[in-house]
Amino acid sequence: MMKKQIPDSIEACDAEIEQTEQKIRQLENQSKMIDRRLAIEKRQE
């Protein structure tokens, strides 16, 4: 896996942080959906 380039400005850093935060939110939402599906399946058993 290649290393990412270091952002060369504050604006680039802010953009990188925003993208990373968005990815984190997406993964957290996916995790919540999976947990809900598992809970539903356990109740059905």
C-alpha positions, 0 to 999 in steps of 0.5 A: 500500500502506498503512502498518501502524500502530505497535504501542502496547505492548511486548506488541503489538510482541512479537506483531507480531514473532512473526507476522513470524517465522512468516511468514518461517518459512513463506516459507523452508519454501516456498522449500525445497520449491520447491528440492527440486521443482526438484532432482527435476525436474533429475534426471529430465531 
